[in-house]
């Protein structure tokens, strides 16, 4: 137990010294293994982790889904999604904000990245809301929160990483995210209703679109629907695995962007470089977290913690609820993916010992990451918007996001109280 606590303390000290958390986790893991098991076993274990992670076939799903999302963004499909949603509800008070949530949900279903969704919608939705007179706080708040749907609605890069780390079926995780994703989108739209009810000046009503124009806008999203049906339908139908689905999705997104003449040599190179950069970041985190987890497994902390919690006499759901509270608090001061990879070796064995479904716990993990992505002061989506929209100001973004943070906490409570919301659709899969 002492070695583990010293390891965690060392990581936080290194992080305060501005060493990237991935390097901090990897360094502490190697040194901890070296001091407790010997330096040769520590170096051999590290080499094995790096080799196995780099050559793992199942992990190829990560760069493929990232590549698919980048090709989709380059093809301009987000514009069609936003235009179609706006055509139907843009004339209502707050309609553009509702359309943004719907477009984020649709774009997330073919992107799988929260940051990419938020960044894309800041370019697509914010100018329209600004032109119509929406407040900056509502505009940026709804874009930041809507962007988080990109990691709940499948395909989801975070779910893939969780599935690989915990050896949970990725197809079932994808199915489990559908209903929670829709529920979260509805709750975000309720937050928009609340904000516009409290202050109508947040969101003036827009012009009504004629029905012929609505149907025309709806026909414009056929590419999105086709890609969704091809990838998710094939995975859920058992036609191909998640890895094969990611490859087909990436190829389909490439052909779609090519057919739209959006891919010059320069644009293609930008997509490939961005995909490689994001993949390298995720793999570095994954390798470092695995090294640190191996060190944790050689200490007595996982067993001691599991024994202590199971002997508290608390209802199992309350124990999981306490874990979620810890995650929400940590999400306000730590990068979300690192936070999860750091704590999964401790919490996951406890969840399994309590008899809970790993698919349900995976959805809860994604939900707390969503909350962390928009929780001040270090929510990643908030800083993405601050970078892309520097004139808005970080204080406006922080002020506008709080109603959406509250609604996502409500969503977390509902998923905790009603596990069937996550497990109903996976129950139909073999």
Secondary structure per residue as TSV (DSSP state, phi and psi in degrees):
chain	resnum	aa	ss	phi	psi
A	1	X	-	360.0	-42.3
A	2	X	H	-61.0	-43.3
A	3	X	H	-61.3	-40.6
A	4	X	H	-65.4	-45.1
A	5	X	H	-62.8	-39.5
A	6	X	H	-64.7	-35.7
A	7	X	H	-63.0	-46.9
A	8	X	H	-62.3	-42.0
A	9	X	H	-62.3	-40.8
A	10	X	H	-63.0	-39.4
A	11	X	H	-61.5	-45.7
A	12	X	H	-67.2	-36.2
A	13	X	H	-64.4	-45.5
A	14	X	H	-63.7	-37.4
A	15	X	H	-65.0	-39.5
A	16	X	H	-66.3	-24.2
A	17	X	T	-85.2	9.7
A	18	X	T	71.1	21.7
A	19	X	-	-80.7	130.0
A	20	X	-	-52.3	140.2
A	21	X	H	-60.3	-33.4
A	22	X	H	-61.4	-45.9
A	23	X	H	-67.7	-34.9
A	24	X	H	-64.4	-46.1
A	25	X	H	-62.0	-45.3
A	26	X	H	-63.8	-44.0
A	27	X	H	-64.0	-45.3
A	28	X	H	-65.0	-39.6
A	29	X	H	-61.8	-44.6
A	30	X	H	-66.3	-47.7
A	31	X	H	-64.5	-41.5
A	32	X	H	-61.9	-43.4
A	33	X	H	-64.9	-39.6
A	34	X	H	-64.0	-40.3
A	35	X	H	-75.6	-30.1
A	36	X	H	-97.6	-31.2
A	37	X	H	-116.8	-13.6
A	38	X	-	112.0	149.9
A	39	X	H	-73.8	-36.6
A	40	X	H	-64.4	-48.0
A	41	X	H	-60.0	-35.8
A	42	X	H	-64.8	-45.8
A	43	X	H	-68.7	-38.0
A	44	X	H	-65.6	-41.7
A	45	X	H	-64.0	-41.4
A	46	X	H	-63.6	-44.8
A	47	X	H	-61.2	-39.5
A	48	X	H	-66.1	-41.4
A	49	X	H	-62.7	-46.0
A	50	X	H	-61.3	-45.6
A	51	X	H	-65.1	-48.1
A	52	X	H	-67.0	-36.7
A	53	X	H	-68.9	-42.5
A	54	X	H	-67.6	-29.5
A	55	X	H	-109.2	9.3
A	56	X	-	-72.1	123.2
A	57	X	S	-62.5	-40.2
A	58	X	T	-63.0	-28.5
A	59	X	T	-75.7	-11.5
A	60	X	H	-66.4	-14.5
A	61	X	H	-64.4	-28.9
A	62	X	H	-66.6	-57.1
A	63	X	H	-63.2	-29.9
A	64	X	H	-68.7	-43.0
A	65	X	H	-68.6	-36.2
A	66	X	H	-63.5	-42.9
A	67	X	H	-62.8	-42.4
A	68	X	H	-59.7	-46.1
A	69	X	H	-62.1	-39.2
A	70	X	H	-70.2	-37.4
A	71	X	H	-66.6	-38.8
A	72	X	H	-62.5	-43.2
A	73	X	H	-63.4	-40.9
A	74	X	H	-67.7	-30.2
A	75	X	H	-73.7	-13.5
A	76	X	T	81.3	21.3
A	77	X	H	-66.7	-24.8
A	78	X	H	-62.7	-34.5
A	79	X	H	-62.9	-42.5
A	80	X	H	-65.9	-40.1
A	81	X	H	-62.7	-46.5
A	82	X	H	-65.3	-42.0
A	83	X	H	-63.5	-40.8
A	84	X	H	-65.7	-43.6
A	85	X	H	-65.8	-41.0
A	86	X	H	-65.2	-35.8
A	87	X	H	-60.5	-31.5
A	88	X	H	-91.3	-35.0
A	89	X	H	-128.3	5.8
A	90	X	T	-66.1	-21.7
A	91	X	T	-78.8	-11.7
A	92	X	S	-80.5	157.2
A	93	X	T	-65.4	124.5
A	94	X	T	80.4	7.6
A	95	X	H	-60.8	-38.6
A	96	X	H	-64.1	-36.0
A	97	X	H	-68.2	-41.9
A	98	X	H	-62.2	-41.3
A	99	X	H	-63.1	-34.9
A	100	X	H	-63.9	-43.9
A	101	X	H	-61.0	-45.1
A	102	X	H	-64.6	-40.8
A	103	X	H	-66.8	-38.5
A	104	X	H	-61.9	-41.7
A	105	X	H	-62.4	-45.0
A	106	X	H	-66.6	-42.3
A	107	X	H	-68.7	-36.2
A	108	X	H	-62.8	-28.5
A	109	X	H	-72.2	-10.8
A	110	X	H	-126.8	7.5
A	111	X	H	-116.8	-55.4
A	112	X	-	84.3	6.7
A	113	X	-	-129.2	130.2
A	114	X	H	-69.0	-47.0
A	115	X	H	-64.1	-42.4
A	116	X	H	-63.7	-39.3
A	117	X	H	-64.8	-46.8
A	118	X	H	-63.5	-43.0
A	119	X	H	-64.3	-42.6
A	120	X	H	-66.6	-45.1
A	121	X	H	-70.6	-23.0
A	122	X	H	-65.6	-30.4
A	123	X	H	-83.7	-28.6
A	124	X	H	-89.2	-49.2
A	125	X	T	-92.0	-37.6
A	126	X	H	-59.4	-45.3
A	127	X	H	-58.0	-37.7
A	128	X	H	-68.0	-41.9
A	129	X	H	-67.7	-38.4
A	130	X	H	-64.1	-42.6
A	131	X	H	-63.0	-36.3
A	132	X	H	-82.1	-9.9
A	133	X	T	98.9	17.7
A	134	X	-	-67.3	148.5
A	135	X	-	-69.9	148.5
A	136	X	H	-63.4	-34.9
A	137	X	H	-64.7	-45.7
A	138	X	H	-67.7	-43.4
A	139	X	H	-59.7	-50.4
A	140	X	H	-73.5	-34.5
A	141	X	H	-62.4	-44.0
A	142	X	H	-72.8	-33.0
A	143	X	H	-68.8	-44.6
A	144	X	H	-61.9	-46.0
A	145	X	H	-71.0	-42.9
A	146	X	H	-61.4	-32.9
A	147	X	H	-61.0	-29.7
A	148	X	G	-66.8	-19.0
A	149	X	G	-63.1	-19.3
A	150	X	G	-63.2	-20.7
A	151	X	G	-104.9	-6.0
A	152	X	T	-97.6	-48.9
A	153	X	S	-73.8	124.8
A	154	X	S	-68.6	154.1
A	155	X	S	-77.7	148.0
A	156	X	-	-130.2	123.8
A	157	X	H	-62.1	-39.7
A	158	X	H	-63.3	-41.5
A	159	X	H	-63.1	-37.5
A	160	X	H	-61.7	-46.3
A	161	X	H	-63.9	-44.8
A	162	X	H	-60.9	-44.1
A	163	X	H	-61.6	-39.5
A	164	X	H	-70.7	-44.0
A	165	X	H	-65.2	-39.7
A	166	X	H	-100.9	1.5
A	167	X	T	57.7	43.5
A	168	X	-	-102.1	143.5
A	169	X	-	-58.3	119.0
A	170	X	H	-69.5	-37.3
A	171	X	H	-60.2	-41.7
A	172	X	H	-67.9	-36.0
A	173	X	H	-62.7	-42.7
A	174	X	H	-60.7	-45.9
A	175	X	H	-63.3	-36.9
A	176	X	H	-66.8	-23.9
A	177	X	H	-82.7	-10.8
A	178	X	H	-66.2	-59.4
A	179	X	H	-63.2	-45.9
A	180	X	H	-59.1	-35.0
A	181	X	H	-65.6	-44.2
A	182	X	H	-65.1	-43.0
A	183	X	H	-61.2	-42.8
A	184	X	H	-64.1	-40.3
A	185	X	H	-60.9	-41.7
A	186	X	H	-63.5	-42.3
A	187	X	H	-65.4	-36.4
A	188	X	H	-65.3	-36.6
A	189	X	H	-69.2	-32.8
A	190	X	H	-65.5	-35.3
A	191	X	H	-63.7	-37.7
A	192	X	H	-63.7	-43.3
A	193	X	H	-59.1	-42.7
A	194	X	H	-63.0	-45.7
A	195	X	H	-65.1	-39.8
A	196	X	H	-74.4	-27.4
A	197	X	H	-71.3	-41.0
A	198	X	H	-70.6	-34.7
A	199	X	-	-146.6	94.0
A	200	X	G	-58.2	-21.4
A	201	X	G	-68.8	-14.3
A	202	X	G	-60.6	-35.7
A	203	X	S	-149.9	92.7
A	204	X	-	-66.4	154.9
A	205	X	-	-74.5	147.5
A	206	X	-	-99.6	-173.0
A	207	X	-	-82.0	147.8
A	208	X	-	-81.2	137.6
A	209	X	-	-93.6	139.0
A	210	X	-	-70.3	156.2
A	211	X	H	-61.9	-41.1
A	212	X	H	-58.1	-39.6
A	213	X	H	-69.4	-32.3
A	214	X	H	-64.0	-46.5
A	215	X	H	-65.4	-35.1
A	216	X	H	-64.3	-42.7
A	217	X	H	-64.5	-37.4
A	218	X	H	-66.2	-37.4
A	219	X	H	-66.7	-20.5
A	220	X	T	-73.8	-11.6
A	221	X	T	-102.0	18.1
A	222	X	H	-61.8	-32.5
A	223	X	H	-64.7	-40.8
A	224	X	H	-62.8	-48.3
A	225	X	H	-63.5	-40.1
A	226	X	H	-63.7	-44.1
A	227	X	H	-65.5	-40.9
A	228	X	H	-61.9	-47.9
A	229	X	H	-63.9	-38.8
A	230	X	H	-64.7	-48.6
A	231	X	H	-77.0	-57.5
A	232	X	H	-71.3	-38.7
A	233	X	H	-61.9	-39.8
A	234	X	H	-67.5	-38.8
A	235	X	H	-68.8	-49.8
A	236	X	H	-66.6	-32.9
A	237	X	T	-80.1	-3.7
A	238	X	T	77.3	13.7
A	239	X	S	-71.6	-39.1
A	240	X	S	-148.5	166.2
A	241	X	-	-78.1	172.9
A	242	X	H	-62.1	-37.6
A	243	X	H	-65.9	-45.0
A	244	X	H	-64.8	-38.1
A	245	X	H	-62.9	-38.0
A	246	X	H	-64.4	-40.4
A	247	X	H	-64.5	-43.6
A	248	X	H	-65.2	-40.2
A	249	X	H	-63.9	-42.4
A	250	X	H	-63.6	-42.5
A	251	X	H	-65.5	-41.8
A	252	X	H	-64.0	-42.5
A	253	X	H	-65.1	-37.7
A	254	X	H	-62.7	-47.6
A	255	X	H	-64.3	-37.4
A	256	X	H	-65.7	-45.1
A	257	X	H	-64.9	-35.7
A	258	X	H	-66.7	-43.3
A	259	X	H	-63.8	-29.2
A	260	X	T	-86.2	2.8
A	261	X	T	59.2	37.8
A	262	X	-	-98.0	-4.2
A	263	X	-	-110.8	94.6
A	264	X	-	-83.4	173.9
A	265	X	H	-60.7	-41.4
A	266	X	H	-65.0	-44.2
A	267	X	H	-64.8	-40.2
A	268	X	H	-63.6	-42.0
A	269	X	H	-63.2	-39.8
A	270	X	H	-62.1	-43.2
A	271	X	H	-61.6	-45.5
A	272	X	H	-65.8	-42.7
A	273	X	H	-65.5	-43.7
A	274	X	H	-63.9	-40.4
A	275	X	H	-64.9	-41.4
A	276	X	H	-65.7	-39.8
A	277	X	H	-64.0	-46.3
A	278	X	H	-64.9	-41.5
A	279	X	H	-62.4	-43.5
A	280	X	H	-61.0	-40.9
A	281	X	H	-62.0	-47.0
A	282	X	H	-66.2	-40.7
A	283	X	H	-67.8	-36.7
A	284	X	H	-61.9	-44.4
A	285	X	H	-62.1	-43.2
A	286	X	H	-65.8	-43.5
A	287	X	H	-63.6	-46.1
A	288	X	H	-63.3	-42.2
A	289	X	H	-65.1	-37.2
A	290	X	H	-67.2	-40.6
A	291	X	H	-61.5	-45.4
A	292	X	H	-66.3	-38.8
A	293	X	H	-63.2	-38.2
A	294	X	H	-61.4	-40.2
A	295	X	H	-63.4	-43.4
A	296	X	H	-60.0	-38.6
A	297	X	H	-67.6	-22.2
A	298	X	T	-86.5	-8.3
A	299	X	S	-95.0	173.0
A	300	X	S	-89.9	0.9
A	301	X	H	-62.7	-47.7
A	302	X	H	-57.6	-45.0
A	303	X	H	-67.2	-42.8
A	304	X	H	-63.8	-42.7
A	305	X	H	-65.2	-42.6
A	306	X	H	-63.2	-43.3
A	307	X	H	-65.7	-40.4
A	308	X	H	-64.9	-44.7
A	309	X	H	-68.7	-42.7
A	310	X	H	-68.2	-19.3
A	311	X	T	-96.6	5.3
A	312	X	S	-72.2	-24.4
A	313	X	-	81.7	9.5
A	314	X	-	-81.3	152.2
A	315	X	-	-58.4	140.8
A	316	X	H	-54.8	-39.0
A	317	X	H	-63.6	-35.9
A	318	X	H	-66.1	-33.7
A	319	X	H	-65.9	-45.0
A	320	X	H	-64.8	-38.4
A	321	X	H	-60.4	-39.0
A	322	X	H	-64.8	-38.0
A	323	X	H	-61.5	-43.5
A	324	X	H	-63.5	-37.4
A	325	X	H	-63.3	-41.6
A	326	X	H	-61.0	-43.0
A	327	X	H	-63.1	-43.4
A	328	X	H	-61.7	-41.9
A	329	X	H	-67.4	-45.3
A	330	X	H	-62.7	-33.0
A	331	X	T	-64.3	-17.6
A	332	X	T	-82.5	-12.8
A	333	X	T	-129.0	-4.6
A	334	X	S	-129.8	155.4
A	335	X	-	-68.3	133.8
A	336	X	H	-66.0	-47.2
A	337	X	H	-64.8	-41.6
A	338	X	H	-61.5	-42.1
A	339	X	H	-57.5	-44.9
A	340	X	H	-68.8	-47.0
A	341	X	H	-62.6	-29.6
A	342	X	H	-72.7	-34.4
A	343	X	H	-102.2	-18.0
A	344	X	H	-54.9	-42.3
A	345	X	H	-59.0	-24.3
A	346	X	H	-89.4	-45.4
A	347	X	H	-84.2	-35.5
A	348	X	H	-62.0	-44.5
A	349	X	H	-60.1	-34.0
A	350	X	H	-66.8	-43.5
A	351	X	H	-61.5	-41.0
A	352	X	H	-67.4	-38.6
A	353	X	H	-65.7	-29.9
A	354	X	T	-79.6	-7.1
A	355	X	T	87.7	17.8
A	356	X	-	-86.0	158.0
A	357	X	-	-76.8	128.5
A	358	X	H	-64.2	-25.9
A	359	X	H	-66.3	-44.6
A	360	X	H	-61.7	-44.3
A	361	X	H	-64.0	-35.0
A	362	X	H	-62.2	-40.8
A	363	X	H	-65.8	-40.0
A	364	X	H	-61.1	-40.5
A	365	X	H	-62.1	-44.7
A	366	X	H	-62.4	-37.6
A	367	X	H	-65.6	-40.8
A	368	X	H	-70.9	-29.2
A	369	X	H	-67.0	-40.8
A	370	X	H	-56.9	-45.3
A	371	X	H	-62.8	-43.6
A	372	X	H	-63.7	-32.3
A	373	X	H	-66.0	-21.9
A	374	X	T	-121.6	14.6
A	375	X	S	-92.4	118.8
A	376	X	T	-61.9	150.1
A	377	X	T	-98.2	-2.5
A	378	X	T	-119.0	19.5
A	379	X	-	-60.1	123.4
A	380	X	H	-61.4	-41.3
A	381	X	H	-61.7	-33.1
A	382	X	H	-65.4	-39.4
A	383	X	H	-77.5	-27.9
A	384	X	H	-61.9	-46.4
A	385	X	H	-66.2	-39.0
A	386	X	H	-63.3	-34.2
A	387	X	H	-72.0	-42.0
A	388	X	H	-80.5	-26.8
A	389	X	-	-125.3	67.2
A	390	X	T	-63.9	-23.3
A	391	X	T	-75.3	-17.2
A	392	X	T	-70.9	-44.1
A	393	X	-	94.0	136.5
A	394	X	H	-65.2	-32.3
A	395	X	H	-64.3	-39.7
A	396	X	H	-63.1	-41.8
A	397	X	H	-64.7	-45.7
A	398	X	H	-59.6	-43.8
A	399	X	H	-64.5	-37.2
A	400	X	H	-78.7	-18.7
A	401	X	H	-88.5	-18.0
A	402	X	H	-59.4	-42.7
A	403	X	H	-59.3	-31.7
A	404	X	H	-77.2	-34.1
A	405	X	H	-61.0	-44.3
A	406	X	H	-60.2	-43.9
A	407	X	H	-66.4	-34.2
A	408	X	H	-71.8	-30.8
A	409	X	H	-66.5	-38.0
A	410	X	H	-60.4	-43.5
A	411	X	H	-60.9	-41.3
A	412	X	H	-61.1	-42.8
A	413	X	H	-61.9	-40.7
A	414	X	H	-65.8	-41.2
A	415	X	H	-66.8	-32.8
A	416	X	H	-71.8	-39.6
A	417	X	H	-79.5	-30.4
A	418	X	-	-126.4	81.8
A	419	X	T	-58.5	-24.2
A	420	X	H	-62.9	-22.8
A	421	X	H	-59.4	-32.6
A	422	X	H	-92.7	-29.7
A	423	X	H	-101.3	-7.6
A	424	X	T	-65.5	-52.3
A	425	X	T	-66.7	-42.3
A	426	X	G	-61.6	-22.9
A	427	X	G	-65.4	-18.9
A	428	X	G	-86.0	-5.4
A	429	X	-	-96.8	150.3
A	430	X	-	-74.3	360.0
